């Protein structure tokens, strides 16, 4: 039986992102070759600029098909762009790949979001709302907590 992601599943994905949980079952069936996406470890360092901010998170795909993050919108910015970092230089890209049975990791010094034309300057302790759009999967809402400007997540490496 195939199930579509409905609003309750998207709310759950956003709640898990807010809790910093990296794994959830988004309701897909990996046996049929679909992407099964969940978002976790989301955060925005408190911006030092009035015009722009960065954002980071991990998209986990438990499904058997790859997908791409194609665009992001937010209540806090006029524009959100997707960047990759190659050889220490960042460049805007149209999309970022989410491999089947893999992860897309957005982190400081690597792939990331840039929030431009800020409507307000987010402060530590606040939350920024995002909507992630993918090439094949439905949109995912994420509540991204604003951390201190010097926050660095703990890594398991």
Secondary structure in CASP SS format (residue, H / E / C, confidence):
PFRMAT SS
TARGET T0000
AUTHOR 0000-0000-0000
METHOD secondary structure of the structure
MODEL  1
X C 1.00
X C 1.00
X C 1.00
X C 1.00
X C 1.00
X C 1.00
X H 1.00
X H 1.00
X H 1.00
X H 1.00
X H 1.00
X H 1.00
X H 1.00
X H 1.00
X H 1.00
X H 1.00
X H 1.00
X H 1.00
X H 1.00
X C 1.00
X C 1.00
X C 1.00
X C 1.00
X C 1.00
X C 1.00
X C 1.00
X C 1.00
X C 1.00
X C 1.00
X H 1.00
X H 1.00
X H 1.00
X C 1.00
X C 1.00
X C 1.00
X C 1.00
X E 1.00
X E 1.00
X E 1.00
X E 1.00
X E 1.00
X E 1.00
X E 1.00
X E 1.00
X E 1.00
X C 1.00
X C 1.00
X C 1.00
X C 1.00
X C 1.00
X C 1.00
X E 1.00
X E 1.00
X E 1.00
X E 1.00
X E 1.00
X E 1.00
X E 1.00
X E 1.00
X E 1.00
X E 1.00
X C 1.00
X C 1.00
X C 1.00
X C 1.00
X C 1.00
X E 1.00
X E 1.00
X E 1.00
X E 1.00
X E 1.00
X E 1.00
X E 1.00
X E 1.00
X C 1.00
X C 1.00
X E 1.00
X E 1.00
X E 1.00
X E 1.00
X E 1.00
X E 1.00
X E 1.00
X E 1.00
X E 1.00
X E 1.00
X C 1.00
X C 1.00
X E 1.00
X E 1.00
X E 1.00
X E 1.00
X C 1.00
X C 1.00
X C 1.00
X E 1.00
X E 1.00
X E 1.00
X C 1.00
X C 1.00
X C 1.00
X E 1.00
X E 1.00
X E 1.00
X E 1.00
X E 1.00
X C 1.00
X C 1.00
X C 1.00
X C 1.00
X C 1.00
X E 1.00
X E 1.00
X E 1.00
X E 1.00
X E 1.00
X E 1.00
X E 1.00
X C 1.00
X C 1.00
X C 1.00
X C 1.00
X C 1.00
X C 1.00
X C 1.00
X C 1.00
X E 1.00
X E 1.00
X E 1.00
X E 1.00
X E 1.00
X E 1.00
X E 1.00
X E 1.00
X C 1.00
X C 1.00
X C 1.00
X C 1.00
X C 1.00
X E 1.00
X E 1.00
X E 1.00
X E 1.00
X E 1.00
X E 1.00
X E 1.00
X E 1.00
X C 1.00
X C 1.00
X C 1.00
X C 1.00
X C 1.00
X C 1.00
X C 1.00
X C 1.00
X C 1.00
X C 1.00
END
